[in-house]
C-alpha cells in the first residue's frame, strides 16, 4: 500500500513518499524535486508541470497557473476580481456562480472549474509518485493553508476525488511542518512536564503562515495560528516588476503592462533577480533580449535598493508574528526555537525581521521546500495500516471561531452561540441538547468576519440545515433533541447527526432504560446542554441560558441535582437536510414551489394519504391564482406544509437508492480487511510489523461488523417501501467510518 504526501503550493508542488523505511522526496521526469503548479492546454494535448511552465510564454492565454487562491470562490468575489487583473488567462463565471477558467483545448473553447484544473495537477503528481514507488497510489494526505475556510477545503477534497485519490486528511501547512520537526526530535519533555514551545514561520510564494506549537514526548499541540494570505514571495517579485516597468517606460518608451507576454517574461526575470540578491549585495544586472518590438532591455538592482522598495512588505511580516504569540498566550522567552520554511524566508530582510521580533537567531534545520510534503507523508503513514509509526498524537487548532444560530420558538428571534472558539482543538465534536416542538433550521457560520479572508461567513453551500420530523412528547411537552456538531481532522465543520429522545410507554420493545439527565421545565428552547469531546482531552459544559449567560460570561458547570427516576425512552434519528429557501428571491421561490408540487405528485402512490393529494392540488391552485400577490414568508410557510408530508416520501426513495451503495462499500471494506488478515496469517512481509494483539482486534471488529450487517439487512428486507427503513444510509456510513478509523 502506497503512502504519499502532496504539498500543492501556489507556484510549485512537492511529493514525499514512504520508501525503504524512510521519507523520500519524489523527483519528476526532469529529475526536479519541485513540480510547477501549471497546466497548459493546446491544439493536440495537455501538458502539466515543467513542460507546461515552458509554454507559459508561447501559449499564454491557455496556460493556467497561480490558481490555488481561487478554490471555492464565487466569480464576483472581490479577491477573484483582483486576481483576474493580474492573470494572463481568462477567468469566467460557471453555472453555479463559482469561478472557472476559459482556454482553447483541442481547437475548441473549454471552461474548466478550479477543481478540475487542480484534479489535472493532482493526477500528474500521482503519476510521479507511482513512477517512484512502482505501485498504484490511491490514498494520500494533501496540504492546504491553515487559513482555508470550509468552502475552500471542500473544493480541494472535490479535486482529489476527481483525480481518483482518497484523501485521508487535509493537513494545514504549519501543522505538517511541526509534525516533521517533532516526530524526529530527541529529548522532548515528558507528558507531565512543561512542553517545549516552538514557533514555525512558513512564507511561501503567496502567503505567510505562523504557528506556535507545544511539544511533549509523543505529543504535538498547536496553540495558535496566524497568517497574512496576501504576503509572499510573489509580492516581492511584483515590487521589482513595478520598478522596471516604470524604468523601461521612461528609458525605452515601452508600455510593458500592455502586453501579457512581456509581463510574464519580466516577472520570471525579476524572480531570478530576487533569488540572486539573497546571496549577493552588489549590483546585479537584468538583461532581456527581444523584449518588445525586437528591442533588448537592461537594468540593474542591488539588495539595499530592493529592501527600500519592499519596506512596507517587510513591515507587514511583524503582524502575524505578534498575533500568533498573543493568541498562544506565551512569552517570547518561553519560545525555545523559531523554525523557518518556505522559499521567501530566504530573503535576508525577511529573515532579519523574524529574528528581530523573536529576539533570537532563527533555525533552518528543516528543508525549506520539502518540510510540508514530508509532514504530510508522515501523517499518511500514521493513518495507513501498512506502516508502523512511532506513537505521536497531533492536536490541531481551528483558525476561525464557529457559531451556531437558530430561531427561538418563544419570541421568533435569533439565538446564537459560539460553539468552537478561535484555536479550539481539532478534531472536535460537541453534542448540543435543544427542546423543540416543531422542525427548525440550524445555521453554522464563522463569527469573526474581520479575520476571515473569505467574503462569505456561512458554512455550507446552502442557508443551513433543516431538522425534520420533530414532534412533541406524548404529554405535550417539547421533545429533547441531541444535535452533534463536529470539526473533523480535515477542518471541515458539519452538523453530523440529530437524535430525538422521546418518553414512551414501558411495553415498547425498542425502548432503552436510562437515567434522565435533567428535565426541561421552561417554555422556550434556550436551555442547552453542551458536551465537548476532542483529542486528547475531554470537557463538559452546560449552559443554562445561552442569551444571558453568554453575554455575562457566566457558565453553569453543574446539572440540576434533583433525584431522577428511571424512565423508558427511545431515540429517533432525525433526517438532516440542507435548506436554501430563505436565500431565494420570491420569483425563484415560486418556481421552486411549483417544482416541489409536481415532483411530489409524481412520487405519490395509491397508498399515500388523501390529505397529501388534496394539499398538493390546493397549493397548485393557490400558486396560479392568489399566490402571485403573497409575500415571501407565505411562500416559505406553504413550502413547509408540503415538506412536512412530502419529505418522508422523498427521503424513503432517496434512502432506497443510497442504502444499497453503502452496503456494497461496507462489504468491500470488510473483504479488504479479510484479505489483509489472510496475508498476515500467511506471513506476508507487508504486514509483519503489526502486533498479533492488534490484528486480533481487527479480526473481532470485522466479524462483529459482518454479523451486524447481515442482521440489519435481514431487518431491512422485511420492511415495505412505504415504511420507515430499519437502517439509514448515514448510519451505515458512520459504521464504515468507524471501521476505517
Secondary structure, DSSP 8 states (H G I E B T S, - for coil): ---EEEEE-SSEEEEEEEETTEEEE---TTS-SEEE-EEEE-SS-EEETHHHHTTTTTTGGGEEES-GGGTT-BTT-HHHHHHHHH-SSEEEE-TTSBEEEEEEETTEEEEEEHHHHHHHHHHHHHHHHHHHHTS---EEEEEE-TT--HHHHHHHHHHHHHTT-EEEEEEEHHHHHHHHHHTT-SS---TTS--EEEEEEEE-SS-EEEEEEEEETTEEEEEEEEEETT-SHHHHHHHHHHHHHHHHHHHH---GGG-HHHHHHHHHHHHHHHHHHTT--S-EEEEEEEEETTEEEEEEE-HHHHHHHTHHHHHHHHHHHHHHHHHHT--GGGEEEEEEESGGGGSHHHHHHHHHHHTS--B--S-TTTHHHHHHHHHHHHH-TT------EEEEE-SS-EEEEEE-TTTS-EEEEEEE-TT-EESEEEEEEEEESS-EEEEEEES-GGG-SSS--B-SSSSEEEE------TTS--EEEEEEEEE-TT--EEEEEEEEEEE--TT-TT-EEEE------SSSS--EEEEEEESS-EEEEEES-HHHHHHHT--B---------EEEEEEEE--EEEE-GGGS-HHHHHHHHHHHHHHHHHH--TTS-HHHHHHHHHHHHHHHTGGGGS-HHHHHHHHHHHHHHHHHHHHHHHHHHHHHHHHHHHHHHHHHHHHHHHHHHTT-GGGTTS-HHHHHHHHHHHHHHHHHHHHHHHHHHTS-TTS--SS-HHHHHHHHHHHH-
